[in-house]
Amino acid sequence: MGRDVASYLPMGQLVIDRTRQVDPVGSSAEDADLLYRRGLDLADGLAFVEEKGRKTEYLASFPDQVIAIHEVSRPEDLTFRFASFLQGQGKAWLEEGAAYYLYQGQCPGALPGEKEDEAAEGLGVHFAMIMKVTADGTISACKDGTIRVRGASLVTAALTAVSSFEKEDFLAAARRTLDKAGSWDRIKERHLDDFRPLMKRVELELSGDPAKEMMPTDRRLAAFEEDPSDAGLIELLFQYGRYLLLSSSRGSSQPATLQGIWNDSMTPPWRCDYTTNINTEMNYWPALPTALEETMEPLTAMVRELAVSGQKTAKAFYGAQGWVCHHNTDLWRYTGPVSGKASWAFWPGASGWLCRSLWERYEYTLDKTYLASVRQLIYGAAEFYLQILTEMPDGCLAICPATSPENHFVFENKAVSTAPYTAMVDQIALDTFETTIRITELFDEESGLRERAEKAAARMEPLKIGEDGRLLEWDKEYPETEPHHRHCSHLYGLYPAQLIRDPALLESCRQSLLARGDDGTGWSLAWKICLWASIKDGDHAFSLIRKQLHFVTDPNAAYPSPGGTYASLLCAHPPFQIDGNFGFTAGLAAMLLQSRLLWDRDGNKPAAEIDLLPALPGHPAFRSGHVSGLKARGGITVDMRWEQGDRTTAVLTLQEGLSDETVTVRCGKEEQDITLTRGKAVTLVFR
């Protein structure tokens, strides 16, 4: 067992105190709504607060790397102050008609109450936050570090932050970034030009009631529990997942953590880390099917770095070549087992699962240049699994011993977690072998690795079905300590992988899901939506949507309370974890569109299979609808309109740069074979 990973901490809080000059308009609930309104425009990435006589807008700009605030109001007095739990110092000053505030600080080497990490010498990264405030009133920079604005009707604040992890000259880099951003109008224009086109790539419209769109979100959530006909709320949560992913993972940023980037605690749940036994991977499930490929860049960069540290872990812990990552990692790309219990720490499956994310990016884009840049990472994961395979008494190969993340079974009257082998770890290894075989064929590489992967894949322990019809999670049908455990690890081969196609195994997955039950934490509910969609049971998937939209009103509710959604629409694990938001978006996309690639053994040209509306619920909320911009494997964009009981119209477009592609398209019991040519849309009608 190893150490705990490092935590992702909040830099601080910007607090704006104001002297309110707003005329009250009444005391009824309707008047209160007119008095104060706040919202978030997902399409534009703009948050706002409106009161009588005041409107404030907020944005976080990717092009300019600043958070900006702009207020138009009656003349008001405001005070800007910054508060941080991190060690540091702040100062304010005036410069060329604007006020500036600088806070320089340093992260601790351990969380409050913990022993300082001697390896880190008790120190964490240094950082600098710098803010600029302009206004049409009087601006003062005070000795206490506050900025005061008097009698202003136009106020703009912009701030940025850089750490020593990113740049050695982090203070100068922060000032350069802020100066380059410019005025509010320029920042907003560049932000909208960047953000709008990405969000507009996918549009979804279900059979909703437009009148409900004006209801406050908390009331919509409460009403949905009684009457789930508000399809607009489902649309909203779908697009919210896309918004959150786009806002938390782009360019050279770090990947989205367990809470995305929105952690306000110095002692965050599960350290706000990267939990790689599902949660980190789930964060990126919606990226490709909902046309946000760009968000995967930080994940790809992290896998490259994990492969470096993971080589050392593979050699030190297993005496093996290749690379491995276990249950958790952090900014420093720790890859060993963490502290605690074997049920979570001893699980070498993260490297293979993360490589599935890389391979799927190729499947959706057929970008061979990208695949060439990551194939050695996948080969390294395969090499590790090949080196630790064990021949079992029945002559098959397995990774022995193994765990199934965070779950236990009963053996000799004790709850234990380690078995001779598990379905999940072996499926991850098999999936990695098959991906490696495919890549070496694509690049016509005659390597010993492919031959070894082919031989190992043919000898892997097969999946087994228990006496009750369920897929076995362990090597034997042991009694379970938690029959309704939140993880569905043994169903990895159903989703996100596409290993399970045999009807008998698909039925065993169904029986496993029924036995697990429909209750769960937020991300667990989202995974079950994806799993039920994968076996094309839309009605059951919709029952999980209803549970996902369960309104959690207690912000202090803690695990293992039932999952659901807070008034902010963030996923209630509880506490908050962002993976449920991302998993929900991916699950709804899978209900509307599924795809796979069929490869010939000669190597280079896949044939795509696409299922339209494979798990459409019978509920009236899904009676008719329209979706545009969803992505299918093979570089195909799909637009659809449907009316249950009438017809479905689909428009398929092959992306530019790809050669002609053969596609089989199914909708219900109908099937059509077509050939797509790049840039030319093909319209199909199913009745």
GIBELUR-V804086 format. One record per residue. N is the residue number from 1. RES is the residue in three letters. PHI is phi as a letter, one per 40 degrees, with the letter a starting at -180 (NA if undefined). OMEGA is omega as a letter, one per 30 degrees, with the letter a starting at -180 (NA if undefined). D_LAST is the distance of its C-alpha to the last C-alpha in Angstrom with 2 decimals. Layout:
# GIBELUR-V804086
{{N/RES/PHI/OMEGA/D_LAST} {N/RES/PHI/OMEGA/D_LAST}}
This chain:
# GIBELUR-V804086
{{1/MET/NA/a/58.36} {2/GLY/b/a/58.54} {3/ARG/c/l/58.67} {4/ASP/c/l/56.30} {5/VAL/c/l/54.33} {6/ALA/c/a/55.22} {7/SER/b/l/53.68} {8/TYR/c/a/51.82} {9/LEU/b/l/53.85} {10/PRO/c/l/53.65} {11/MET/c/a/56.00} {12/GLY/i/a/56.86} {13/GLN/b/l/56.03} {14/LEU/c/a/56.44} {15/VAL/b/l/57.64} {16/ILE/b/l/57.89} {17/ASP/c/a/60.30} {18/ARG/b/l/60.39} {19/THR/c/a/62.50} {20/ARG/c/l/59.97} {21/GLN/b/a/60.47} {22/VAL/b/l/57.50} {23/ASP/c/l/58.04} {24/PRO/c/a/56.64} {25/VAL/b/l/54.50} {26/GLY/i/a/54.61} {27/SER/b/l/54.17} {28/SER/c/l/50.98} {29/ALA/c/l/47.80} {30/GLU/c/l/46.19} {31/ASP/c/l/49.24} {32/ALA/c/l/49.21} {33/ASP/c/l/45.72} {34/LEU/c/a/47.15} {35/LEU/c/a/50.18} {36/TYR/a/l/48.47} {37/ARG/a/l/45.01} {38/ARG/b/a/43.90} {39/GLY/a/l/40.61} {40/LEU/b/l/38.83} {41/ASP/c/a/36.56} {42/LEU/c/a/34.28} {43/ALA/c/a/33.08} {44/ASP/b/a/36.71} {45/GLY/g/a/38.42} {46/LEU/b/l/40.93} {47/ALA/c/a/42.48} {48/PHE/a/l/44.48} {49/VAL/b/l/46.86} {50/GLU/b/l/47.58} {51/GLU/b/l/50.51} {52/LYS/c/l/52.26} {53/GLY/g/a/54.14} {54/ARG/a/l/52.67} {55/LYS/b/l/49.60} {56/THR/b/l/49.54} {57/GLU/b/a/46.94} {58/TYR/b/l/46.63} {59/LEU/a/l/44.97} {60/ALA/b/a/45.29} {61/SER/c/l/45.20} {62/PHE/c/a/44.19} {63/PRO/c/a/45.64} {64/ASP/c/l/48.94} {65/GLN/f/l/49.10} {66/VAL/b/l/50.39} {67/ILE/c/a/49.59} {68/ALA/b/a/50.33} {69/ILE/b/a/51.04} {70/HIS/b/a/51.57} {71/GLU/b/l/52.91} {72/VAL/b/a/53.50} {73/SER/a/l/55.59} {74/ARG/c/l/58.70} {75/PRO/d/a/61.75} {76/GLU/b/l/61.63} {77/ASP/b/a/63.61} {78/LEU/b/l/61.80} {79/THR/b/l/62.95} {80/PHE/b/l/61.07} {81/ARG/b/a/62.09} {82/PHE/b/a/60.83} {83/ALA/b/a/61.20} {84/SER/b/l/60.77} {85/PHE/c/a/61.51} {86/LEU/c/a/62.14} {87/GLN/c/l/65.64} {88/GLY/i/a/66.29} {89/GLN/b/l/67.96} {90/GLY/b/l/66.83} {91/LYS/a/l/68.48} {92/ALA/b/l/67.75} {93/TRP/a/l/69.27} {94/LEU/b/a/69.09} {95/GLU/a/l/68.42} {96/GLU/f/l/68.03} {97/GLY/g/l/66.99} {98/ALA/b/l/64.50} {99/ALA/b/l/64.90} {100/TYR/b/l/63.96} {101/TYR/b/l/63.66} {102/LEU/b/l/63.82} {103/TYR/b/l/63.37} {104/GLN/b/a/64.24} {105/GLY/a/a/63.79} {106/GLN/a/l/63.25} {107/CYS/c/l/61.07} {108/PRO/c/l/62.89} {109/GLY/c/l/62.92} {110/ALA/a/l/61.85} {111/LEU/c/l/60.30} {112/PRO/d/l/62.68} {113/GLY/g/a/64.56} {114/GLU/c/l/63.87} {115/LYS/c/l/66.42} {116/GLU/c/l/66.37} {117/ASP/c/a/64.95} {118/GLU/c/l/68.03} {119/ALA/c/l/66.04} {120/ALA/c/a/64.81} {121/GLU/f/l/68.34} {122/GLY/g/a/66.97} {123/LEU/b/l/65.26} {124/GLY/b/a/61.73} {125/VAL/c/l/60.43} {126/HIS/c/l/62.08} {127/PHE/a/l/60.09} {128/ALA/b/l/60.65} {129/MET/b/l/58.83} {130/ILE/b/a/59.82} {131/MET/b/l/58.87} {132/LYS/b/l/59.72} {133/VAL/b/l/59.97} {134/THR/b/a/60.47} {135/ALA/a/l/61.00} {136/ASP/c/l/62.57} {137/GLY/b/l/65.01} {138/THR/c/a/67.81} {139/ILE/b/l/66.95} {140/SER/b/l/69.23} {141/ALA/b/a/69.17} {142/CYS/c/a/71.02} {143/LYS/c/l/73.06} {144/ASP/c/l/71.00} {145/GLY/g/l/68.02} {146/THR/c/l/66.21} {147/ILE/b/a/65.15} {148/ARG/b/a/65.86} {149/VAL/b/a/64.49} {150/ARG/b/l/66.24} {151/GLY/g/a/65.16} {152/ALA/c/l/62.03} {153/SER/b/l/59.05} {154/LEU/b/a/57.27} {155/VAL/b/l/57.20} {156/THR/b/l/55.42} {157/ALA/b/l/55.67} {158/ALA/b/a/54.32} {159/LEU/a/l/54.91} {160/THR/a/l/54.27} {161/ALA/a/l/55.42} {162/VAL/b/l/56.19} {163/SER/b/l/57.54} {164/SER/c/l/59.96} {165/PHE/c/a/57.24} {166/GLU/c/a/55.54} {167/LYS/a/l/58.61} {168/GLU/c/l/62.34} {169/ASP/c/a/63.08} {170/PHE/c/l/60.64} {171/LEU/c/l/62.72} {172/ALA/c/l/63.00} {173/ALA/c/l/59.32} {174/ALA/c/l/58.37} {175/ARG/c/l/60.60} {176/ARG/c/l/59.21} {177/THR/c/a/55.64} {178/LEU/c/a/56.58} {179/ASP/c/a/58.58} {180/LYS/c/a/55.88} {181/ALA/c/l/53.24} {182/GLY/g/a/55.01} {183/SER/c/l/54.28} {184/TRP/d/a/51.58} {185/ASP/c/l/49.93} {186/ARG/c/l/49.81} {187/ILE/c/a/48.58} {188/LYS/c/a/45.80} {189/GLU/c/l/44.71} {190/ARG/c/l/44.56} {191/HIS/c/a/42.76} {192/LEU/c/l/40.00} {193/ASP/c/l/39.65} {194/ASP/c/a/39.24} {195/PHE/c/a/37.13} {196/ARG/d/a/34.63} {197/PRO/c/a/32.85} {198/LEU/c/l/32.39} {199/MET/c/a/30.95} {200/LYS/c/a/28.69} {201/ARG/d/a/26.99} {202/VAL/b/l/24.44} {203/GLU/b/a/23.21} {204/LEU/b/l/21.26} {205/GLU/b/l/20.32} {206/LEU/b/a/19.16} {207/SER/c/a/19.37} {208/GLY/b/l/23.14} {209/ASP/b/a/26.13} {210/PRO/d/a/27.94} {211/ALA/c/a/31.16} {212/LYS/c/a/31.42} {213/GLU/c/l/31.62} {214/MET/c/l/35.20} {215/MET/c/l/36.30} {216/PRO/d/a/38.62} {217/THR/c/a/36.87} {218/ASP/c/l/39.05} {219/ARG/c/l/38.19} {220/ARG/c/l/34.44} {221/LEU/c/l/34.87} {222/ALA/c/a/36.98} {223/ALA/c/a/34.55} {224/PHE/c/a/31.55} {225/GLU/c/l/33.34} {226/GLU/c/a/33.39} {227/ASP/a/a/30.02} {228/PRO/c/l/27.41} {229/SER/c/a/25.20} {230/ASP/c/a/26.64} {231/ALA/c/l/23.71} {232/GLY/c/l/25.87} {233/LEU/c/l/28.36} {234/ILE/c/l/25.87} {235/GLU/d/a/25.05} {236/LEU/c/a/28.81} {237/LEU/c/l/29.68} {238/PHE/c/a/27.10} {239/GLN/c/l/28.69} {240/TYR/c/l/32.13} {241/GLY/c/l/31.84} {242/ARG/c/l/31.18} {243/TYR/d/a/34.09} {244/LEU/c/l/36.40} {245/LEU/c/l/35.72} {246/LEU/c/a/36.23} {247/SER/c/a/39.38} {248/SER/b/a/40.92} {249/SER/a/l/40.41} {250/ARG/a/l/40.96} {251/GLY/f/a/43.30} {252/SER/c/l/46.53} {253/SER/c/l/46.13} {254/GLN/c/l/46.24} {255/PRO/c/l/42.94} {256/ALA/c/l/41.68} {257/THR/c/l/43.88} {258/LEU/c/l/43.23} {259/GLN/b/a/43.40} {260/GLY/g/l/41.98} {261/ILE/b/a/44.99} {262/TRP/b/l/45.59} {263/ASN/b/a/48.47} {264/ASP/b/a/51.24} {265/SER/b/l/53.38} {266/MET/c/l/56.39} {267/THR/b/a/55.57} {268/PRO/c/l/51.78} {269/PRO/d/l/49.81} {270/TRP/f/l/49.62} {271/ARG/g/a/51.44} {272/CYS/f/a/48.31} {273/ASP/c/l/48.13} {274/TYR/b/l/45.55} {275/THR/c/a/44.57} {276/THR/c/l/43.06} {277/ASN/c/l/42.03} {278/ILE/i/a/38.65} {279/ASN/c/l/39.23} {280/THR/c/l/39.95} {281/GLU/c/l/37.02} {282/MET/c/l/34.64} {283/ASN/d/a/35.85} {284/TYR/b/l/34.08} {285/TRP/d/a/30.79} {286/PRO/c/a/28.93} {287/ALA/d/a/30.76} {288/LEU/c/a/28.58} {289/PRO/c/l/24.97} {290/THR/b/l/25.82} {291/ALA/g/l/27.65} {292/LEU/b/a/31.24} {293/GLU/d/a/32.70} {294/GLU/d/a/36.05} {295/THR/c/a/36.66} {296/MET/c/a/37.13} {297/GLU/d/l/40.31} {298/PRO/c/l/42.63} {299/LEU/c/l/41.15} {300/THR/c/l/41.64} {301/ALA/c/l/45.19} {302/MET/c/l/45.93} {303/VAL/c/l/44.84} {304/ARG/d/a/47.19} {305/GLU/c/l/50.01} {306/LEU/c/a/49.25} {307/ALA/c/l/49.47} {308/VAL/c/l/53.05} {309/SER/c/a/54.28} {310/GLY/c/l/52.19} {311/GLN/c/l/54.17} {312/LYS/c/l/57.34} {313/THR/c/l/55.84} {314/ALA/d/a/54.61} {315/LYS/c/a/58.09} {316/ALA/c/a/60.03} {317/PHE/c/a/58.09} {318/TYR/b/a/56.83} {319/GLY/g/a/58.97} {320/ALA/b/l/55.79} {321/GLN/c/a/54.59} {322/GLY/g/a/51.36} {323/TRP/b/a/50.40} {324/VAL/a/l/49.32} {325/CYS/b/a/48.38} {326/HIS/b/a/48.47} {327/HIS/c/a/47.22} {328/ASN/b/l/48.40} {329/THR/a/a/49.42} {330/ASP/a/a/50.71} {331/LEU/d/a/51.87} {332/TRP/c/l/54.45} {333/ARG/g/l/51.86} {334/TYR/c/a/53.49} {335/THR/b/a/51.95} {336/GLY/c/l/54.16} {337/PRO/c/l/53.70} {338/VAL/c/l/54.46} {339/SER/c/l/56.87} {340/GLY/h/a/56.13} {341/LYS/b/l/54.63} {342/ALA/c/a/53.17} {343/SER/d/l/49.96} {344/TRP/b/a/48.86} {345/ALA/c/a/51.44} {346/PHE/c/a/51.36} {347/TRP/a/a/47.87} {348/PRO/c/a/47.66} {349/GLY/c/a/43.87} {350/ALA/c/a/43.46} {351/SER/c/l/44.15} {352/GLY/c/a/41.37} {353/TRP/c/l/38.83} {354/LEU/c/l/39.77} {355/CYS/c/l/39.40} {356/ARG/d/l/35.81} {357/SER/c/l/35.21} {358/LEU/c/a/36.83} {359/TRP/c/l/34.81} {360/GLU/c/l/31.48} {361/ARG/c/l/32.55} {362/TYR/c/a/32.85} {363/GLU/d/a/29.50} {364/TYR/c/a/27.74} {365/THR/b/a/29.91} {366/LEU/f/l/31.25} {367/ASP/c/a/34.49} {368/LYS/c/l/37.06} {369/THR/c/l/39.96} {370/TYR/c/a/39.07} {371/LEU/c/l/38.69} {372/ALA/c/a/42.09} {373/SER/c/a/43.60} {374/VAL/b/a/42.53} {375/ARG/c/l/42.55} {376/GLN/c/l/46.13} {377/LEU/c/l/45.21} {378/ILE/c/l/42.67} {379/TYR/c/a/45.21} {380/GLY/c/l/47.79} {381/ALA/c/l/45.67} {382/ALA/c/a/45.01} {383/GLU/d/l/48.72} {384/PHE/c/a/49.68} {385/TYR/c/l/47.46} {386/LEU/c/a/48.73} {387/GLN/c/a/52.27} {388/ILE/b/l/51.97} {389/LEU/c/l/50.16} {390/THR/b/l/52.17} {391/GLU/c/a/52.26} {392/MET/c/a/51.73} {393/PRO/d/l/53.58} {394/ASP/c/l/50.64} {395/GLY/g/l/50.77} {396/CYS/c/l/47.61} {397/LEU/b/l/47.69} {398/ALA/a/l/47.05} {399/ILE/c/a/48.19} {400/CYS/b/f/51.03} {401/PRO/c/a/51.80} {402/ALA/a/l/48.74} {403/THR/b/l/47.38} {404/SER/b/a/43.99} {405/PRO/d/l/44.08} {406/GLU/g/a/46.04} {407/ASN/b/a/45.47} {408/HIS/b/l/48.14} {409/PHE/b/a/48.62} {410/VAL/c/l/51.62} {411/PHE/a/a/54.10} {412/GLU/f/l/57.55} {413/ASN/g/l/57.13} {414/LYS/b/l/56.47} {415/ALA/c/a/53.47} {416/VAL/b/a/53.02} {417/SER/b/a/50.46} {418/THR/b/a/51.45} {419/ALA/b/l/50.29} {420/PRO/d/l/50.73} {421/TYR/a/l/47.19} {422/THR/b/a/43.94} {423/ALA/c/a/40.28} {424/MET/c/a/39.65} {425/VAL/c/l/42.48} {426/ASP/c/l/41.89} {427/GLN/c/l/38.16} {428/ILE/c/l/39.15} {429/ALA/c/l/41.70} {430/LEU/c/l/39.35} {431/ASP/d/l/36.70} {432/THR/c/l/39.50} {433/PHE/c/a/40.68} {434/GLU/c/l/37.29} {435/THR/c/l/36.87} {436/THR/c/l/40.39} {437/ILE/d/a/39.71} {438/ARG/c/a/36.69} {439/ILE/c/l/38.71} {440/THR/c/l/41.70} {441/GLU/c/a/39.54} {442/LEU/c/a/38.03} {443/PHE/c/l/41.59} {444/ASP/f/a/43.03} {445/GLU/c/l/45.62} {446/GLU/c/a/47.71} {447/SER/b/l/48.92} {448/GLY/c/a/50.34} {449/LEU/c/a/47.99} {450/ARG/c/a/44.91} {451/GLU/c/l/46.75} {452/ARG/c/l/47.88} {453/ALA/c/l/44.41} {454/GLU/c/a/42.91} {455/LYS/c/a/45.67} {456/ALA/c/a/45.35} {457/ALA/d/a/41.56} {458/ALA/c/a/41.99} {459/ARG/b/a/44.59} {460/MET/c/l/43.14} {461/GLU/d/a/43.20} {462/PRO/c/l/39.86} {463/LEU/c/a/37.92} {464/LYS/b/l/38.97} {465/ILE/b/a/37.55} {466/GLY/c/a/39.96} {467/GLU/c/l/40.86} {468/ASP/c/l/38.67} {469/GLY/g/a/35.57} {470/ARG/c/l/35.73} {471/LEU/c/a/35.96} {472/LEU/c/l/39.65} {473/GLU/c/a/40.71} {474/TRP/b/a/44.20} {475/ASP/c/l/45.84} {476/LYS/b/a/46.34} {477/GLU/c/a/45.04} {478/TYR/c/l/47.50} {479/PRO/c/a/47.63} {480/GLU/c/l/46.06} {481/THR/c/l/48.06} {482/GLU/b/a/44.97} {483/PRO/d/a/42.07} {484/HIS/b/a/40.02} {485/HIS/d/a/41.03} {486/ARG/c/l/39.20} {487/HIS/c/l/38.61} {488/CYS/b/a/35.96} {489/SER/d/a/37.71} {490/HIS/c/l/37.07} {491/LEU/c/l/33.30} {492/TYR/d/a/33.86} {493/GLY/c/l/32.27} {494/LEU/c/l/28.94} {495/TYR/a/g/29.00} {496/PRO/c/l/30.13} {497/ALA/c/a/30.79} {498/GLN/b/a/28.29} {499/LEU/c/a/30.76} {500/ILE/c/l/29.29} {501/ARG/b/a/26.54} {502/ASP/c/a/28.09} {503/PRO/d/a/26.35} {504/ALA/c/l/29.76} {505/LEU/c/l/30.63} {506/LEU/c/l/27.33} {507/GLU/c/l/28.15} {508/SER/c/l/31.68} {509/CYS/c/l/30.38} {510/ARG/d/a/28.54} {511/GLN/c/l/31.79} {512/SER/c/l/33.74} {513/LEU/c/l/31.67} {514/LEU/c/a/32.07} {515/ALA/c/l/35.79} {516/ARG/c/a/36.17} {517/GLY/g/a/34.80} {518/ASP/c/l/33.01} {519/ASP/c/l/36.16} {520/GLY/i/l/37.47} {521/THR/c/a/38.78} {522/GLY/d/a/36.60} {523/TRP/c/l/35.76} {524/SER/c/l/35.34} {525/LEU/c/a/32.64} {526/ALA/c/l/30.86} {527/TRP/c/l/31.13} {528/LYS/c/l/29.71} {529/ILE/d/l/26.63} {530/CYS/c/a/26.17} {531/LEU/c/l/26.93} {532/TRP/c/l/24.59} {533/ALA/c/a/21.77} {534/SER/c/l/22.81} {535/ILE/c/l/22.36} {536/LYS/g/l/18.93} {537/ASP/b/a/20.22} {538/GLY/c/a/19.03} {539/ASP/c/l/20.82} {540/HIS/c/l/24.05} {541/ALA/d/l/23.71} {542/PHE/c/l/23.43} {543/SER/c/l/26.59} {544/LEU/c/l/28.31} {545/ILE/d/l/27.22} {546/ARG/c/l/28.99} {547/LYS/c/l/32.02} {548/GLN/c/a/32.00} {549/LEU/c/l/32.19} {550/HIS/c/a/35.13} {551/PHE/c/l/37.78} {552/VAL/c/a/40.89} {553/THR/c/a/43.67} {554/ASP/c/a/46.63} {555/PRO/c/a/47.14} {556/ASN/c/l/49.68} {557/ALA/d/a/47.42} {558/ALA/b/l/47.91} {559/TYR/d/g/46.36} {560/PRO/b/l/45.55} {561/SER/c/a/44.36} {562/PRO/c/l/40.62} {563/GLY/c/a/38.50} {564/GLY/i/a/36.48} {565/THR/b/l/36.77} {566/TYR/c/l/39.79} {567/ALA/d/l/39.94} {568/SER/c/a/39.86} {569/LEU/g/l/36.41} {570/LEU/c/a/38.16} {571/CYS/c/l/37.49} {572/ALA/c/l/40.01} {573/HIS/d/f/40.83} {574/PRO/c/g/43.26} {575/PRO/c/a/45.21} {576/PHE/d/l/43.05} {577/GLN/b/a/41.27} {578/ILE/c/a/38.73} {579/ASP/c/l/36.67} {580/GLY/c/l/34.71} {581/ASN/c/a/33.49} {582/PHE/c/l/32.43} {583/GLY/c/l/30.89} {584/PHE/c/a/28.83} {585/THR/c/l/27.36} {586/ALA/c/a/26.60} {587/GLY/c/l/25.08} {588/LEU/c/l/22.66} {589/ALA/c/l/21.71} {590/ALA/c/l/21.14} {591/MET/c/a/18.85} {592/LEU/c/a/16.59} {593/LEU/a/l/17.20} {594/GLN/b/a/19.08} {595/SER/a/l/20.49} {596/ARG/a/l/23.22} {597/LEU/b/l/25.24} {598/LEU/b/a/26.23} {599/TRP/b/l/29.66} {600/ASP/c/a/31.53} {601/ARG/c/l/35.07} {602/ASP/c/l/36.55} {603/GLY/h/a/35.68} {604/ASN/b/a/34.30} {605/LYS/b/l/30.67} {606/PRO/c/l/27.82} {607/ALA/b/a/24.27} {608/ALA/c/l/21.81} {609/GLU/b/a/19.09} {610/ILE/b/l/16.70} {611/ASP/b/l/14.58} {612/LEU/c/l/12.35} {613/LEU/f/a/12.82} {614/PRO/c/a/14.66} {615/ALA/b/a/16.69} {616/LEU/c/a/15.06} {617/PRO/c/l/17.30} {618/GLY/c/a/16.54} {619/HIS/c/a/19.27} {620/PRO/d/l/18.82} {621/ALA/d/a/20.06} {622/PHE/b/a/16.78} {623/ARG/d/l/14.57} {624/SER/b/a/13.68} {625/GLY/i/l/15.18} {626/HIS/a/l/15.96} {627/VAL/b/l/17.80} {628/SER/b/l/19.50} {629/GLY/g/l/21.94} {630/LEU/c/a/21.17} {631/LYS/b/l/22.64} {632/ALA/b/l/21.58} {633/ARG/d/a/24.24} {634/GLY/g/l/25.21} {635/GLY/g/a/25.83} {636/ILE/b/l/22.23} {637/THR/b/a/21.18} {638/VAL/b/l/17.64} {639/ASP/b/a/16.41} {640/MET/a/l/13.22} {641/ARG/b/l/11.92} {642/TRP/a/l/9.70} {643/GLU/a/a/9.63} {644/GLN/d/a/9.37} {645/GLY/g/a/7.99} {646/ASP/b/a/6.04} {647/ARG/a/l/4.26} {648/THR/b/l/6.38} {649/THR/b/a/8.74} {650/ALA/b/l/11.50} {651/VAL/b/a/14.84} {652/LEU/b/a/17.12} {653/THR/b/l/20.83} {654/LEU/c/a/23.62} {655/GLN/c/l/26.82} {656/GLU/c/l/29.85} {657/GLY/g/l/32.36} {658/LEU/b/l/30.09} {659/SER/c/a/29.78} {660/ASP/d/a/26.67} {661/GLU/b/l/24.47} {662/THR/c/a/22.15} {663/VAL/b/l/19.08} {664/THR/b/a/16.59} {665/VAL/b/l/13.45} {666/ARG/b/l/11.49} {667/CYS/a/a/8.80} {668/GLY/g/a/9.14} {669/LYS/c/l/9.77} {670/GLU/c/a/8.17} {671/GLU/a/l/10.93} {672/GLN/b/l/12.11} {673/ASP/b/a/15.82} {674/ILE/b/l/17.21} {675/THR/b/l/20.69} {676/LEU/c/l/21.50} {677/THR/b/a/24.64} {678/ARG/d/l/26.52} {679/GLY/g/a/26.04} {680/LYS/b/a/23.25} {681/ALA/c/l/19.87} {682/VAL/b/a/16.77} {683/THR/b/l/13.48} {684/LEU/b/l/10.19} {685/VAL/b/l/6.68} {686/PHE/b/a/3.81} {687/ARG/b/NA/0.00}}
